[in-house]
Amino acid sequence: MNKTKIIGRVCLIALSVWIALTGASLSYAETRVFSGNLSLQKYGMGELRRFGFLVYEAQLWAGANPAEPPIALQLTYKRDIAGSKIVNASVDQMRELGASEQQLAVWGAAMAKIFPDVKPGDQIVGIYRAGAATFLYNNREIGQINDPEFARLFFGIWLDPRTTEPKLRNRLLQTGMG
C-alpha cells in the first residue's frame, strides 16, 4: 500500500472518529439544500405549539433576503400527524392569505399526492425557487408543484406578514439563530 493511500485512510478514520465524538453532522436538509447549488445559509428557527404541545420545529435557510426565493424551510415533526391534516391545515392557511377556492382545490389535490403521514422525528423540507416548490421527506424528493402563486402562498404560511403564527415568523426571520 502506498503512502498516499495510507494517509487517506488515516484521515478518513480520524474524520469518522471526530464526527462520532463531537456529534457533528449535517442534517439531510442541509446536505440537500447545499448540494443543489443554492447559496443558502442557516437563518432562523422556531417551534409551533398547539395547546402547549410541540407540533414541529422549523428551520429556515435563506440567501440575502429570507422572504424571497430561493429559500428552504425544514419542519421536524414531534407528533404523529396524518398527511391529510397537513394538507387541510395548509389549505386553510393559504385561504387566509387570499388564495381562491378554485386554486385551493387544485393545490389541495396536488399536496394530497405529496404529503405523507408523519411521526416524531420525520422531516419535510420545502425548497422555494422562483416559480416552484419542491418537497423532500426524510432525505428523498417526494414532489414538486410548479406554480409561482402556490409557492408564494405556501411559504407565506410561515413568512408572510399576515401569517397566523407571527411569533414563529419572527423567529424564522431572525439572523444568527442557526
Backbone bond lengths (Angstrom), bond angles and torsions (degrees), N, CA, C in turn:
res aa  C-N    CA-C-N  psi(-1)  N-CA   C-N-CA  omega(-1)  CA-C   N-CA-C  phi
1 M - - - 1.448 - - 1.532 107.72 -
2 N 1.339 116.20 131.84 1.462 117.86 -177.30 1.531 111.30 -81.92
3 K 1.314 114.14 167.55 1.461 121.92 -173.97 1.537 111.58 -61.55
4 T 1.326 118.27 -38.33 1.456 122.05 -178.86 1.528 111.25 -63.27
5 K 1.331 117.14 -43.13 1.466 120.61 179.51 1.523 111.01 -65.72
6 I 1.323 116.78 -38.82 1.470 120.82 179.14 1.523 109.91 -64.15
7 I 1.330 117.04 -45.91 1.469 121.33 179.37 1.528 109.88 -62.16
8 G 1.322 116.74 -42.48 1.460 120.92 178.84 1.518 112.21 -60.25
9 R 1.325 116.39 -44.03 1.468 120.25 179.86 1.522 111.44 -68.12
10 V 1.323 117.19 -39.53 1.464 120.54 177.69 1.531 109.70 -62.35
11 C 1.325 117.17 -43.14 1.472 120.69 178.57 1.526 110.92 -63.13
12 L 1.325 117.15 -41.90 1.455 121.16 179.00 1.529 110.88 -63.10
13 I 1.308 116.81 -43.79 1.465 120.96 178.33 1.525 110.18 -64.48
14 A 1.324 117.18 -44.10 1.467 120.88 179.70 1.528 110.62 -61.88
15 L 1.325 117.15 -42.18 1.463 120.83 178.65 1.527 110.42 -64.04
16 S 1.309 117.13 -42.82 1.469 121.13 179.02 1.523 110.95 -61.45
17 V 1.322 117.14 -43.49 1.463 121.31 178.92 1.528 109.86 -64.65
18 W 1.325 117.08 -43.38 1.465 120.88 179.69 1.527 110.57 -60.50
19 I 1.327 117.62 -44.95 1.463 120.85 179.38 1.522 110.10 -62.27
20 A 1.318 116.47 -44.76 1.468 120.19 -179.56 1.527 111.52 -63.14
21 L 1.322 117.42 -41.06 1.465 120.86 -176.74 1.516 112.94 -75.09
22 T 1.318 117.40 -35.32 1.465 119.97 -176.17 1.511 112.87 -94.35
23 G 1.323 116.30 -13.69 1.461 118.52 -176.60 1.512 111.33 73.44
24 A 1.322 117.11 14.17 1.460 120.82 -178.27 1.517 109.70 -73.50
25 S 1.298 115.21 127.20 1.458 120.24 174.05 1.514 108.52 -162.94
26 L 1.308 115.22 154.53 1.450 120.43 173.70 1.515 107.50 -93.71
27 S 1.309 116.76 138.28 1.455 118.06 173.94 1.516 108.08 -67.75
28 Y 1.311 115.90 161.58 1.457 118.68 179.73 1.512 110.31 -60.69
29 A 1.332 117.16 -33.38 1.458 119.77 -179.41 1.515 110.64 -63.96
30 E 1.327 116.69 -43.62 1.455 119.63 178.70 1.520 110.19 -61.38
31 T 1.326 116.31 -43.87 1.456 120.00 -179.65 1.518 110.07 -62.01
32 R 1.315 117.50 -47.05 1.464 121.66 -177.85 1.528 111.03 -66.12
33 V 1.307 117.41 -46.30 1.458 120.82 -177.70 1.520 110.69 -62.31
34 F 1.314 116.72 -44.53 1.450 118.69 -176.68 1.515 112.45 -78.16
35 S 1.327 118.11 -26.61 1.460 119.12 178.36 1.517 111.14 -78.17
36 G 1.317 117.44 -13.34 1.453 121.47 -179.44 1.513 113.25 -87.13
37 N 1.312 117.95 18.79 1.462 123.47 179.31 1.526 112.67 59.29
38 L 1.307 116.85 27.89 1.453 120.62 173.36 1.517 107.01 -94.93
39 S 1.304 115.85 129.89 1.455 119.86 -179.61 1.533 108.19 -88.65
40 L 1.323 115.88 76.72 1.460 121.17 -176.73 1.514 110.41 -118.79
41 Q 1.324 114.35 150.85 1.458 120.46 176.64 1.524 108.21 -128.37
42 K 1.325 114.99 150.95 1.459 119.27 177.60 1.520 107.61 -58.07
43 Y 1.311 117.27 130.53 1.456 121.03 -173.57 1.521 111.41 -112.22
44 G 1.329 118.21 -79.22 1.458 121.31 -178.02 1.510 110.96 -133.62
45 M 1.345 115.34 170.88 1.458 119.84 179.77 1.520 109.62 -150.53
46 G 1.317 115.35 156.78 1.455 120.22 179.90 1.513 110.19 -166.24
47 E 1.322 115.48 -176.15 1.462 122.05 -177.18 1.517 109.74 -128.45
48 L 1.328 114.73 149.92 1.458 120.57 169.53 1.518 107.33 -110.93
49 R 1.321 114.98 124.96 1.466 121.17 177.81 1.524 108.31 -120.93
50 R 1.315 115.14 144.38 1.459 122.48 173.74 1.518 107.41 -127.74
51 F 1.326 115.62 123.32 1.468 121.34 179.84 1.526 111.16 52.84
52 G 1.331 115.98 36.58 1.455 121.79 178.12 1.516 114.89 85.23
53 F 1.331 117.91 -10.50 1.464 121.28 -178.65 1.522 110.31 -92.61
54 L 1.323 116.22 134.76 1.457 121.64 177.91 1.524 108.98 -72.62
55 V 1.331 116.99 120.60 1.462 123.06 -179.93 1.520 109.97 -92.36
56 Y 1.349 116.45 -51.01 1.458 120.59 177.13 1.515 110.43 -157.93
57 E 1.319 114.58 159.91 1.459 122.60 169.93 1.520 106.27 -103.42
58 A 1.319 116.34 137.98 1.460 121.75 -178.74 1.517 109.42 -117.10
59 Q 1.325 115.38 143.43 1.461 121.23 177.88 1.524 107.65 -137.78
60 L 1.325 116.03 134.29 1.459 121.81 -177.29 1.517 110.35 -111.82
61 W 1.333 116.15 133.47 1.461 122.67 168.55 1.513 106.75 -111.69
62 A 1.324 116.70 139.39 1.456 119.55 -176.38 1.518 110.48 -151.68
63 G 1.323 113.86 165.49 1.454 120.73 172.44 1.520 108.47 -89.99
64 A 1.322 116.60 -140.87 1.463 121.00 -177.09 1.527 112.32 -65.35
65 N 1.328 117.52 -34.63 1.462 121.76 -179.11 1.529 108.76 -119.53
66 P 1.323 118.16 107.57 1.462 120.11 -174.77 1.524 114.47 -69.64
67 A 1.319 117.41 -8.18 1.457 119.77 179.02 1.530 111.80 -97.09
68 E 1.319 117.47 1.33 1.467 121.96 -177.91 1.519 110.19 -124.84
69 P 1.350 116.53 147.66 1.473 118.25 177.42 1.520 111.16 -67.65
70 P 1.311 117.44 153.61 1.457 126.40 2.07 1.527 111.41 -83.68
71 I 1.324 113.81 141.66 1.462 121.73 172.96 1.526 108.16 -140.84
72 A 1.308 115.57 164.36 1.465 121.01 172.90 1.522 107.51 -136.47
73 L 1.318 115.40 137.64 1.456 121.80 179.10 1.521 108.50 -124.32
74 Q 1.316 115.83 121.86 1.468 121.69 179.67 1.518 109.18 -106.56
75 L 1.319 116.35 128.13 1.456 122.53 174.06 1.519 108.05 -112.81
76 T 1.323 116.11 121.85 1.463 121.76 176.11 1.520 106.74 -106.69
77 Y 1.308 115.52 111.68 1.461 121.41 -173.26 1.517 111.62 -77.10
78 K 1.330 115.10 144.70 1.462 122.83 -179.30 1.526 111.87 -117.29
79 R 1.334 116.53 2.39 1.466 122.01 -178.49 1.523 109.11 -142.74
80 D 1.320 116.02 160.12 1.464 121.25 171.64 1.526 107.90 -73.91
81 I 1.327 116.13 127.53 1.465 120.69 178.50 1.526 107.72 -141.33
82 A 1.323 115.99 130.78 1.461 120.94 177.19 1.526 109.59 -69.39
83 G 1.317 116.32 142.29 1.460 121.07 177.25 1.521 111.78 -55.35
84 S 1.330 117.00 -36.69 1.471 120.61 179.39 1.529 111.26 -62.93
85 K 1.328 117.22 -33.06 1.475 119.97 177.48 1.525 110.83 -71.18
86 I 1.334 116.83 -36.19 1.470 120.42 176.18 1.526 109.09 -62.93
87 V 1.332 116.32 -44.77 1.467 120.96 179.15 1.523 110.20 -61.94
88 N 1.336 117.47 -49.71 1.469 120.59 -177.80 1.522 112.02 -61.42
89 A 1.328 117.22 -41.40 1.468 120.38 178.14 1.525 110.46 -64.71
90 S 1.332 116.91 -40.06 1.468 120.73 179.03 1.523 110.50 -64.27
91 V 1.325 116.83 -44.25 1.470 121.25 178.34 1.528 110.08 -60.60
92 D 1.328 117.40 -46.31 1.467 120.72 179.48 1.524 111.45 -59.65
93 Q 1.324 116.81 -43.68 1.464 120.65 -179.32 1.530 111.22 -66.87
94 M 1.326 117.04 -40.47 1.463 120.42 179.44 1.532 110.84 -68.38
95 R 1.323 117.09 -31.92 1.467 121.42 174.86 1.536 109.10 -61.58
96 E 1.332 116.54 -43.74 1.468 121.16 178.80 1.527 111.93 -61.12
97 L 1.327 116.36 -26.37 1.468 120.83 -178.96 1.528 112.15 -91.13
98 G 1.337 117.34 2.97 1.456 120.05 172.24 1.515 117.04 107.07
99 A 1.315 119.12 8.56 1.467 120.37 178.12 1.528 109.27 -68.58
100 S 1.330 116.25 144.78 1.461 120.99 178.34 1.528 109.95 -78.39
101 E 1.322 115.89 159.28 1.468 120.20 178.64 1.527 110.75 -62.59
102 Q 1.326 116.97 -34.63 1.469 120.42 178.13 1.533 110.21 -64.47
103 Q 1.336 116.69 -46.32 1.468 120.33 177.00 1.522 110.53 -60.37
104 L 1.323 116.45 -45.17 1.463 120.89 -176.79 1.525 112.06 -62.79
105 A 1.328 117.26 -35.29 1.466 120.33 178.00 1.524 110.48 -63.95
106 V 1.328 116.40 -44.89 1.472 120.98 179.46 1.526 110.25 -66.65
107 W 1.316 116.66 -48.12 1.462 120.70 -177.35 1.527 111.46 -67.56
108 G 1.332 117.22 -38.73 1.459 120.08 178.46 1.521 111.19 -60.69
109 A 1.336 116.68 -42.19 1.471 120.42 178.12 1.525 110.81 -64.45
110 A 1.334 116.65 -40.27 1.474 120.20 179.14 1.528 110.84 -66.29
111 M 1.340 116.97 -43.89 1.467 119.87 179.66 1.524 111.56 -65.89
112 A 1.341 117.25 -33.44 1.469 120.60 179.83 1.524 111.36 -62.78
113 K 1.325 116.88 -27.90 1.469 120.95 177.63 1.526 111.67 -80.99
114 I 1.325 116.66 -15.84 1.469 121.23 -174.20 1.523 112.45 -101.80
115 F 1.328 117.57 -51.52 1.464 120.37 -168.63 1.529 112.25 -79.47
116 P 1.335 116.34 122.84 1.467 121.46 179.36 1.532 110.92 -88.03
117 D 1.319 115.35 170.85 1.464 120.39 166.68 1.526 106.59 -66.81
118 V 1.332 117.09 143.65 1.461 120.36 179.82 1.523 109.96 -121.58
119 K 1.321 114.15 157.35 1.465 121.86 176.58 1.526 107.40 -131.46
120 P 1.322 118.33 167.69 1.466 119.93 -179.16 1.528 111.82 -53.26
121 G 1.330 115.15 131.23 1.461 121.98 -179.77 1.514 113.86 97.64
122 D 1.338 118.01 -19.18 1.464 120.17 178.15 1.523 109.76 -68.40
123 Q 1.334 114.68 149.75 1.462 120.02 179.70 1.519 110.05 -127.03
124 I 1.313 114.63 136.48 1.459 121.42 168.22 1.514 106.06 -118.19
125 V 1.318 115.06 129.36 1.458 121.52 177.69 1.518 107.59 -116.29
126 G 1.321 115.65 129.09 1.455 121.21 172.62 1.511 108.45 -106.17
127 I 1.317 116.14 129.92 1.462 121.50 177.29 1.523 106.97 -112.90
128 Y 1.318 115.75 121.22 1.462 122.89 -177.03 1.511 108.22 -106.23
129 R 1.320 114.25 108.69 1.464 121.37 171.23 1.518 105.86 -110.39
130 A 1.315 117.35 157.06 1.462 119.97 179.71 1.528 109.09 -50.92
131 G 1.315 115.95 119.54 1.452 120.43 174.92 1.508 116.87 92.02
132 A 1.331 119.36 -6.21 1.464 119.20 -176.37 1.518 111.82 -157.98
133 A 1.319 113.74 157.59 1.463 121.90 172.92 1.522 107.55 -125.67
134 T 1.327 115.71 128.32 1.463 122.29 177.48 1.516 107.70 -113.69
135 F 1.329 116.52 139.84 1.458 120.92 -176.88 1.519 111.11 -120.81
136 L 1.334 114.91 138.46 1.460 122.96 176.43 1.524 107.88 -119.49
137 Y 1.319 115.31 144.86 1.461 121.43 175.55 1.516 107.21 -129.77
138 N 1.324 115.57 116.64 1.467 121.05 179.40 1.525 112.16 45.65
139 N 1.309 115.13 52.04 1.466 123.67 171.21 1.522 114.91 77.25
140 R 1.319 117.32 19.89 1.461 116.89 172.66 1.522 108.93 -140.47
141 E 1.323 114.40 143.44 1.455 119.50 -179.61 1.522 109.09 -68.53
142 I 1.331 115.70 132.12 1.461 119.73 -178.74 1.520 112.82 -117.04
143 G 1.316 117.96 -8.90 1.457 118.47 177.90 1.504 113.06 166.02
144 Q 1.323 113.35 166.75 1.457 120.91 179.70 1.519 107.73 -145.51
145 I 1.310 116.34 142.37 1.460 121.83 174.16 1.520 106.52 -121.43
146 N 1.325 114.94 114.34 1.465 121.85 -175.91 1.525 109.91 -93.49
147 D 1.297 115.40 75.74 1.459 121.77 -179.38 1.525 106.94 -149.95
148 P 1.336 116.85 112.75 1.469 118.66 -176.38 1.529 113.63 -61.07
149 E 1.329 117.62 -34.43 1.465 119.80 179.80 1.532 110.49 -70.60
150 F 1.328 117.25 -39.17 1.461 120.02 174.92 1.525 109.53 -59.14
151 A 1.329 116.60 -50.79 1.469 120.45 -176.57 1.529 110.65 -58.35
152 R 1.331 116.61 -44.87 1.467 120.65 -178.94 1.529 110.99 -61.51
153 L 1.330 116.65 -47.21 1.463 119.62 -177.44 1.526 112.49 -74.74
154 F 1.324 117.67 -35.75 1.462 119.16 178.99 1.528 110.20 -62.16
155 F 1.316 117.70 -49.46 1.468 119.44 179.65 1.527 111.21 -72.48
156 G 1.336 116.14 -20.87 1.456 120.55 173.53 1.520 112.74 -63.45
157 I 1.334 117.11 -22.58 1.466 120.46 175.96 1.527 109.34 -51.39
158 W 1.319 116.94 -37.05 1.471 121.86 -178.69 1.526 112.91 -103.10
159 L 1.342 117.41 -29.85 1.462 119.45 -167.06 1.524 115.20 -111.83
160 D 1.301 119.02 -16.01 1.464 121.66 179.93 1.530 109.06 -69.27
161 P 1.332 118.07 141.11 1.471 119.89 177.49 1.534 113.17 -58.22
162 R 1.341 117.76 -21.30 1.471 121.33 179.95 1.530 113.12 -90.12
163 T 1.323 117.88 9.76 1.466 120.87 -179.48 1.525 111.40 -53.76
164 T 1.323 115.69 153.27 1.466 119.76 175.19 1.526 111.69 -82.22
165 E 1.326 116.45 -3.39 1.475 121.87 179.80 1.536 110.25 -124.44
166 P 1.333 117.79 68.12 1.468 119.56 -175.39 1.532 114.21 -63.50
167 K 1.326 118.23 -31.91 1.473 119.22 179.03 1.520 110.73 -66.60
168 L 1.330 116.92 -42.00 1.463 120.11 177.08 1.526 109.83 -64.18
169 R 1.324 117.19 -43.18 1.467 120.69 177.76 1.523 110.46 -56.47
170 N 1.317 117.03 -47.63 1.467 120.47 -179.36 1.522 111.50 -60.51
171 R 1.323 117.48 -40.47 1.475 120.58 178.89 1.527 110.72 -65.94
172 L 1.325 116.76 -41.12 1.466 119.84 -179.97 1.522 111.48 -65.19
173 L 1.320 116.87 -34.27 1.465 120.76 -176.15 1.524 113.63 -88.87
174 Q 1.325 118.02 0.73 1.466 120.76 176.37 1.519 109.30 -80.11
175 T 1.318 115.82 134.85 1.460 119.12 175.42 1.516 109.71 -81.99
176 G 1.309 114.89 160.78 1.457 120.70 175.59 1.508 114.20 74.93
177 M 1.334 116.90 18.70 1.465 119.91 -178.76 1.520 112.00 -89.68
178 G 1.358 118.05 -21.88 1.459 120.31 -173.30 1.421 111.14 -84.73
